[in-house]
Amino acid sequence: MVQIKHFENLCENKWQSLLLGNGASIALHNKFSYPTLHGVACTAGLLPKTAPIFDKIGTTDFEHTLLACWYADKINKALGNPSNDISEAYEEVRSALISAVREVHPEHANITTELHRVASFASRFQTVISLNYDLTMYWAMLIFNEKNKNWFKDAFKHGVFESDWEYLRQPHNGVQGSTLVFYPHGNLSIARDHLEEETKIEASPGATGNLLETITDRWLSGDFVPVFVSEGRSKDKVAAIYRSHYLTNVYEQVLPKLGNKLVIYGWSFDERDQHILDAIFRNKPEQIAVSVYINQSTDDPAAYCSRVISAVKGLSQDTAVTFFDSQSPKCWNNP
C-alpha cells in the first residue's frame, strides 16, 4: 500500500523545483475546475458562428483558432481582399475567449490572503514551473517581491524574454535568494504582436489587481493575441509550443534542467501532458514528490498513485516516487 505523508515530513530533502498543475489553481478558485475554456464558451453560446472553425481546424484551443483567424484576416487585407466574415469571426473568437476567462478567473482581492501563502511556499524552490494559463502565480510573485525585492523572476526584462536566463539565478541588490518561474504552456500575461514579437503584459505600478483587465484590453486592441496552450492532445500542445519562441525555449532548455529533486503539486499526469513528462525525463530526476488530494470523490487516491508510478517508471526505473497530502499544513495555499 502506498504511503501518503504530510509535506513537512519530506522536507529533509532539499527539493529544487516545483511543478504546478491545474489542481494548484483549483485549490485557489473552484471555477478553474471547468474542463476547458472552449466548453465554457460553448455552454454560454458565445461561438454561434465560429464553432465550425474550431471543428475544421480540429482543436478546442483558443490560441490556435484565434491565431488562424488573425493570420487569415491579415493576409486578406494584404492582398487587397478584406473579408468581413473573417474579421467578424476573429472578433467573435476573441470576445468569447475574454468572456470565458473572465467567467472562470477570480478577482485578485478575493484570493490575496492565499496568494501570500502561495508565494511563501513557492519561494522555497529554485525553479517553479506552472502549467496553468491563469494569473495566480504571477500575482503571488508580485506580492512577494513587494517585500523581498526581486526574489521571483520570470526571465522577462522590460517585457522581453531573456533566452540566456541562467544568469538570473544569481541574487543581487541584497536579496537573499531567487526563484525562477516559467510557463511551459504560456500564460494570459504573454502575447505576440503582428510582427511575431512576444511580450509580457505587465501590471501598472500599484494596479496589480487590474492586470486581467489590462490584458484583455490589449487583446481588444487587435494588435495582440495571447500565447497560451490550455487544451488539446499532447501532440497538439507540442505543435503549439513550437509556434512560440518563449514556449520552445522553456520546453527544450528549462524542463530538462529541473534538477534531481522535483515536487509536483496538483498535476493529474494526464496523457495530454505526456510531452511535459518526457521533457523533464531527458535528465532523469532522482526523486519526485507528488501531491495527492485524498478527499477526492471522482478518483481513488490509490488508483492515482498507481497511475503516477506507472508513468514515472515507464521513463525511469531509478527515480524514487513519494506522495504527500495536498492539504498538508503550509503547503501551497494551506494555512
Buried (B, 14 or more C-beta within 10 A) or exposed (E): EBEBBBBEEBEEBEBBBBBBBBBBBBBBBEEBEBEBBBEBBBEEEBBEEBBEBBEEEEBBBBBBBBBBBBBBBBEBEEEEEEEEEBBBBBBBBBBBBBBBBEBBBBEBEEBBEBBBBBBBBBBBBBBBBBBBBBBBBBBBBBBBBEEBBEBBBBBBEEBEBBEEBEEBEEBEEEBEEBBBBBBBBBBBBBBBEEEEEBBBBBBEEEEBEEBBEBBBEBBEEBEBBBBBBBBBBBEBBBBBBEBBBBBEBBBEBBBBEBBBBBBBBBBBBEEBBBBBBBBBBEEBBEBBBBBBBEEEEEEEBEEBBEBBBEBBEEBBEEBEBBBBBBBBEEBBBBE
